[in-house]
Amino acid sequence: MTSQDFEDGLKAMEAAAREAIAYRRGVAAAQTTPVATYREMLAAFDAPLPETPGEPTAIIEELITRATPGVRAATGPRFFGWVIGNSHPTGVAADWLASAWGQNVGNLVSAPAASAIETVAANWLLEILDLPRGASVGYVTGATVANFVCLAAARSEVLTRVGWDVEADGLIGAPPVRVLIGADAHATVFSGLKYLGLGARRVVTVETDALGRMRPSAFERAIQGEGPVIAIAQAGQINTGASDPFDEIAPMAKAAGAWLHVDGAFGLWGRAAPTRAEQLAGVDQADSWAADGHKWLQTPYDCGFAIVRDPEAHRRAMAISASYLPPAQGADREPSAYVPELSRRARGLGTWAMLRQYGRAGIAELVERGCRIARDMAAALAAEPGIELVAEVVLNQFMVRFGDDDAATLATVEQIQADAVAFIGAATWRGRWVMRVSVSSAATTDHDGEITVAAVVAAWRLVKEA
C-alpha cells in the first residue's frame, strides 16, 4: 500500500461515516420505508469481476447508491418484524472503532485493551442480568452460537461425570445423552444439537401450556431415568414472550443431576426490569444461559453471549491451544477459551459502550417501555372489529389474527408491508397463521405504536373490503 492508497482509503472512511450518519437521520424521520426486493438488488449489483483496482471513495459511493434502496429499516422506530434492537449510535460508534483498530481478540497479548474491556463488560452483564458472578462469558455472534457453545459445555460436563472425555474421544461409543426440550422451543436450539451430534430429532419433547411454557408435571416425568441428561428451557418464547417456570423445573433438574440450559435470547433481559423479573424467578439456578446483545441491549450486529456457571466446563469445550499462541496468563480470562473462534472482532466494545450508555436504570426503562408499548398496541388492535388477540401479552411479543382466517391474516400482513409505514411479519402458532409483533427497539416510542396501530387497522379494512 502506498501513502496515496492509504490517504485515499481514509477519505473513503470519512465518506462512509458521513453517509451512515445521514442514513440514520433519514430513517429515523421517514414516514414510510419501502424496500427493494432481493431480485432487484441482485440486478443492481450483478456485474463481471473487476479486472483493475478501483478508487476507494468511488467504491463506497457506488455501494451506498446501489445498496440503499434495499436496506431494510431495522434501525427505524417502527420495525416490529423480529426481535431486533436499533443498533444504537453509541454502539455503532464503538463498533466503528472495533473495525478501525482491527483487533483480533484471540488472546490477551494480541488485544490487551479489547480483552480487558470484554472482562469488565462481562462482569457488568452478569450483574445486570443477576446471574452467578463467577460465571464465564463468551462473546459470540448471537443466540444461535451462544446456545451451541453452552450446549457444548453441557455435553462435556454431563459426559465427564460418567467418565467419558468427549473432547478427546468424540461421541462414538459414548454413553447416550438424553436431551429434554419444550414443545415450543426456538429453532436455533435444534441447530446447536445438530452441530454437536446430539441430534435434533432425538430429543424428549416436554408438553407446554397455552403460552408455550413447559408444564412442570410433564418436565418431572420426562427427566426421570438413568444416564446423562441435558434439559433446555427458554426465557422468552418467540411468539408469546413467555418464560418457562424456572423456579419449579430448576430444582427438578438439579435433583436429577441434569444440566439445565436456558435459551434467553431476548427474554433474559427481563431480569433487568423490576416489574418483569418475577417472570424469570429461579432462572439463576440454571447451569448456562444464551442471550443476545443486538436485541434489547441495542448493540450493532453481531453480538451474543454464552454464559456458563462452570467456567472449567466452558473452557474444556472451547479452548484452543497451539505452540505459536501465548500461554494463558494465570487466572486472567483468555478470550478465545470461551468461543469457537480463534479469530474474531472485538464484539465486547459495543457491549461495554451500551452498558455504559444505559446503565442499570436505562436498561430497565428500555425493557419496561417495550413491554408497555406492546401491551398498549395489542389492546388497541383488539378493539377493532375482526382483529383477534391470540394470547395475553406477558412481555414484548404479541400475536393477532384478522377475521379468524389464515388467508385474511396473510393478506393483511402483505398489505402492511406494502404500505411500509411499519414492518411486521407473519408466523404460525398452534397451526394457524398470525401476525407477530416484536417491540424491542430503543427508537420506538408510544407515538410510533399509535402510528403503527392506525396503519394496521387501515390495512385490515382494505383487505376486509376487497
N, C-alpha and C positions, 0 to 999 in steps of 0.2 A: 504494500500500500504506500503510495506516495503521499507527500504532505498535502498535495492538492486533493487527492482522493479523500483524505481524512477530513479536510475542511468542507468538501462537498457533502460528505456524509453527515457532518454536524448541521449543515444547512437543511438537509432532509429531515433531521430530527426536529429542528425548530419548526419546519413546515408541518410535520405530523402533529406536534404539540398544539400549534395554532388551530389546526383543523379539528383536532379532537375536542378542544375546548368549545369551539364554535358548534360542533355537533351536539355536545351535551347541553348547551344553552338552547339550541333549537328544539331538541326532542323534549326537553322539559316544558317548553311553552306550546308545543304543537297541539292543535285541536284534534287532528287525525294523524295517523301514522301508517299509511298504506305501504305495503312491502311487495317488491317484485318476486316472482316465483323463482325456484331453483333453475328451471329451464331457461328463463330469461337471463339469469345471472351467468349460466354456463355459456350462453351465446355471447354475452358481453365480454367474457374473458378468454373464450376459446381462440387460440392463435398458435402458430408454429413456435417451436423453441427458438428463442433469440440466438443469433449467431455471434453477436458482438456485445460488448459492455454497454450499459445504459447510464444515463445521468441521474444521480440519486434523487434530487428534488423532483425531477420529471417523473420518475418511477413512483414516488409517493403520491404525487398529484394525480397520476393516472389511476393508481389504486383507489384513491378516495373517490374520484369521479365515477369509476365503474362500479365500485362496491356499494356506495352509499344507498342507492335505490333498493338494495336487497338486505340492508342491515335491519334486523328485527329490533323494534324499540323496547328491548328488555329493560333498559335503564329508565324508561319513561314512567310517569306516575300512574298509568292505567294498564299495566301489564299484569294480568292475572292468570296466564295460561299454565304456568308451573310455579313451583316454589323457588323463586329466583329473587335474589337481592338486586339492588340497583347499582352495584359497583360504585360505592360512594367515592366522590372525587378525592378524598384524603387517601383512601386505599389505593385508588388508581395512581395517585402521585407517588406513593411508596412503591407500587409495582413498577412504575417507570424507572425508579432508581434501581430496583432489583435487576431490570434488564440492562440499564446503563452501566451498572457496576459489574455485571457479568460474573457474579459469584456462583460457583458450583458448591452447594452446601453438602459436600460429601463427608467432610471431616473438619475438626477444629483448626487444623493448620491451613487448609485451603481457604477457609472462610471464617476467620475468628469473629468478626463483628456479626455476621449473619447467624452464626452458631449461637452466640451469646444472646442475641435478640430472640431467637427461637426458644431458648431455655426460659427466658423471662416471660415471654408470651405464653408458653405452655403452663407456667405456674399461674399466671393470671387466668388462663382459660379454665383450669381446674377449680380455681376459686369462684369464678362467676357461675360455673355450672354446678358448683357444690359437689364435686366428685372427690374421691380419695386423693389427698395432696401428694402422696408418694407415687401416684400412677405415672406411667410413661406416656409420652405423646409423640406420635409420628405425623409429620406434615405430608399429606398425600394430595392427590388430585381432587378427591371428592368422596362422598359416602360409598360409592361402589368399591373403590380401592381400600377405603377405611374398613369396610366390612370384610374384605378379603384379608387384610393384614390382621385384624382382630381374630378372625376365624383361623388363620394360620397359627397364631399364638395359642388359641384354644385347642386346635388339633395337636400341637406339640405337647401341651401340658397334659391333656387327658390321656395321651398315649404314653408319656413319660411315667405317669402314675402307675401304669400297668407294665412297666419295664420295657417299653418299645421306643427306640430312638428314630423317629420318623425323618429327621433331617439327614441322618446318615444312612438309614436302611430303607427309606421310602415306604410305600404302602403295601407292596406285595408281601403277603404273609402276615401283615399287621392285624392285631385284634380289630374287629369291626367297630366303627364308631357310630352310635345312634345319634341322629340329629332330629330334634323336635322343633317345629316351627308353626306359627299361627296360620290359619287358613287364608288370612288376608295380608300376608307379608308382602313386602315390596320385591319386585323382580330382581333387583340388584343383589339381594342376599343369595338368591339361587345362582347368580353368576359366580359369586365367591365360592360357593360349594362346588360348582363345576370346575373352577380353576384349581381347587385344592384336591380334586379327585375323590371328594366325598359324595358326589352325585346329586344332581338337582332333583332326581326322581326317587331317591332312596330315603327321603325324609318321612318322619312320622308327623302327620298333619294334625294340629290341635284345633278343635272346634272353637269358633268365635261367636260373639254376640252381634246385635244389630249394628253396632258401630265398628266392628272389626277387631274387638278386643278378645284375647284368649280367655276362655272360661276357666277359672281356677280348678273346678272339679275335673274338667277334661284334661287339663295340664297334669293334675295329680295322677290320673290314671295312666297317661302317656309316659310319664317319667319312671314308672315302675319297671324294674328289670335289671339285668346284670350288664356289666361292661361299661366302657367309656361312653359318656353322654355329653353332647353339646346342645343347649337349649337356646333358641334365638327368639328374642322378644322385640317389640318395637315401641318407640316413643314417637307418636305422630303418624297415624295411618294416613296414607297419601290421599285418600278420598274424604275421610271424615275428620282427620286430625286427632283422633282418639288414641290413647296410650294403654298398653297392657297393664293389668293390676299388679305392679311390681311388688307391692308390699305383701301380697299373698303368694305369688309364684316364686319370688326370690328365696324365701326360706325353704320351700319345697326343693328347689334346685340344689341348694346348699346341703340339705339333708341327704339327697341322693348322690352327692359327690359330683354333680354336673357342673360344667362351665356355663354360666349364663351370659350371653352376649346381647347387647341392645343396639338395634339399628335406630339411631336417633337423629337422622339426617337434619331434620328441622325441628321436630318435636322436643328434642332435648333442651333447646333454648328456652322452653317453658320454665325450666329451673331458675332462670334469671328474673322471672316476673313473679312478684309476691302472690298475685291472685291466681296464678296458673300452676305454681309449684306443687300444690296439693295433688294435681292430676298425675304427678310423677313421683309420688311418695314411694320410697323404697327402691328407686332406680339406682341409688348409690350403692346398693348391696350387690349389684351385678359384678361380673369379672372383666368386662370390656364394653366399650361404647364407641360407636361411629357417629360422627357429626360433620356437618358442612359449615364452612365459613362463608361461602358465597351465597348462602341463603340469608338467614336473619342477621348475621354479623355484617353483611353488605360488603365483604371483601370482593375484589375482582376474581374472575375465573382464572386459574382453577385453585381451589383451596378446600381441603378437608382434613379431618383429624382422626387418627386411630389412637384410641386411649385404652390402655391396658393396666389393670390393677397390679399385676405381677410383672415388673419390668424385665425380670430374668426370662420369663416365658416369651415376652415380646422380642427381646434380643436374640434368644435362641432360634426363633423362627425367621428373623430378618437379617441378622448381622452378616456383613460381608468382610472377608479378610483377604489380603494379598500382601506379598513381600514389599511392594512398592508403596503401600499405604502407610501413613504414620500410625504407630501403635496407639491404642486407647490411652488417654491420659488420666490414670487413676479413676476417681469416681465421677469425672466430668462426663456430661452427656454427649455421646458421639451421634451426630445427626443421622448418619446412614445406618445406624444399628436398629432403627425403628421403621424403616420403609423399604420397599423392594427395589429402590433405585439407588445407584451409586452416584449418578449424575442427575442433578435437578436444580431448578431455580430456587431463589430464596423466598419461598412462599410465606415464611414467617414474618417478613417485613410488612406485608399487608395486614396480617393478623395483629401484629403489635400496633400498627397505626390505627386500626379500627377500635381496638380495645382502649387505646389511648384517647381516641376521638370521643367515644361514647361514655366510657367508664361504666360503673355498675348501674348508676341511675339512668343513664341514657339508654342502655340496652333494655333495661326493664320497661322503660317508657315505650321503646320501639315495639317490643313484643305486645305489650298491653294495647297499644294503638292499633296494631294489625288485627288483633283479636276483636277489638271493639268495632272496627270498620267492617270486618267480615260479618259479625252479628247484625249490624245495622243494615248492611246490604241485603243479607238474607231475608230479614224481616220485611224490608221494603219490596223486594221482589215477590215474596209470598203473598203480599197484599193485592197483587194484580191477578184478576181472574184468569185461570188457566195455567198459572205458574205454581208448581208444587215444590215445597222444600222437602227434600228427600230424607234428611236426618237432622237432628238437633245440632246446633253449632257449638262445639266444645273448645275450639282453638281458632285457627286462622283459615280453615278449609270449610267449604260447604258445597252442596250439590243441589241443583234444581232440575226439574223436568218441565216440559212445555206440552200442555194438552194431554198429559199422561200417554205420550205416544213417541216411539223412537224416531219416526220419520220427522215429526214436527220438531223434536228436540234437536236433531242434527241439522235440519233446515234453519232453525233459529241461530244456532251456533255459526253456521256458514254465513248467515246474513250479518251477524255481529262482526265477524272477521272482515267481511266485505265493506261494512261501514267504516271500520278502522278507527272508531272513537276509542275503543279498548280492545285488547286482545285476550280472549278467553277460549278455552278448548273443551273438547268432549272427552268422556271416559265411560267405561261400563262399570256398573255397580249392581251386584246381585242379578246379573243377567239383563239389565236394562241400560239404555243409553241415558246419560245425564250430562248436563253442563257443569263442569267442576271449576270452582273459583278458588284461587290461592292468593291470599293477601300477605305479602312478605317484603314489599319494597319500602325502603325508607322515604322514597319520594311520594308515596301515596298518602293523600290527605282525606279527611272526611268529605270534602268537596269533590274530590276525584271519585269517591264512592258514589256520591249522588249523581254525578255526570254519567257514570257507568250504568247505574240502575236505569236512568232515563233512556240510555242508548239500548239496553237490553229489552226494556219494555217496548220501545219503538220497533225494534227488530221482530219481536214476538207478534206484535199487532200486524205488521206487514205479512208475516208468514200465515197468520190466522186468517187474514182477509184474502189471501191469494187463491 
